Amino acid sequence: MNNEDKAWLDYRARFADVYDESNYASPLQSAVMRASHRLTEKKFNERDHFARVLEIGAGTGEHLSFVRHGFDEYVLTDLDAKTLDVAKNKSDNKFSNKLKFEVQSGATLSYSDDRFDRLIATHVLEHIYQPHLALKEWQRVIKNGGVLSILIPTDPGVAWRLGRHLGPRKNAIAQGIAYDYVMAREHVNSCNNLIALLRHYFPERTEAWWPLPVPSMDLNLFFVCHALVKKTEA
């Protein structure tokens, strides 16, 4: 086993323990990350309701607190069971009877067709090999007329690369994480390619950028797409 493989295995073993500290430790980095979650939910308010919601790659459950609409069931999934344990401990008791925590692969889901009304994936699609197949899988489990909400970082845009060096890289290296190597293995899809896929598969959608209302991956840090799922009768 070479050193690079060991670095990856060490990172994955520590992921649940270091994720929050790596991404929400510094005030600036925390503010930016939380802004991405708010951007994802900006479109919705307390008058909206989705009966069944599925979150892909929920990790330590950070996104749930930003959800403003009502729901009857909210399923948090992740491939890492340890992160879901953290999410359980962080979850609000008022939602306890509505929440489920399930280990699932983001690329291959065990759910039946047309099960959910909304699917949320923040900071996920850039990590998945063959993202076009993942999008089809996500679409499969959403009901006709449901919504796919997908947020991605603008990597490798100029603003994202600059922001990475202002905080996350330094914090990760301080924790003994081989940051550049890990990011090379984690962010396997570029923002511009993912946007092209989303626009191809989902003609009915709304888009938003942050922090500027300018459709540019070089001037922004995040992009969100809310895709309306339309299924044709067989």
Secondary structure as GFF3:
##gff-version 3
##sequence-region A 1 234
A	DSSP	alpha_helix	3	24	.	.	.	ID=ss1
A	DSSP	alpha_helix	27	41	.	.	.	ID=ss2
A	DSSP	beta_strand	49	55	.	.	.	ID=ss3
A	DSSP	three_ten_helix	63	66	.	.	.	ID=ss4
A	DSSP	beta_strand	70	78	.	.	.	ID=ss5
A	DSSP	alpha_helix	81	90	.	.	.	ID=ss6
A	DSSP	three_ten_helix	93	95	.	.	.	ID=ss7
A	DSSP	beta_strand	99	103	.	.	.	ID=ss8
A	DSSP	beta_strand	116	122	.	.	.	ID=ss9
A	DSSP	three_ten_helix	125	127	.	.	.	ID=ss10
A	DSSP	alpha_helix	131	140	.	.	.	ID=ss11
A	DSSP	beta_strand	142	153	.	.	.	ID=ss12
A	DSSP	alpha_helix	158	166	.	.	.	ID=ss13
A	DSSP	alpha_helix	168	174	.	.	.	ID=ss14
A	DSSP	alpha_helix	179	186	.	.	.	ID=ss15
A	DSSP	alpha_helix	191	201	.	.	.	ID=ss16
A	DSSP	beta_strand	205	210	.	.	.	ID=ss17
A	DSSP	beta_strand	222	228	.	.	.	ID=ss18
###
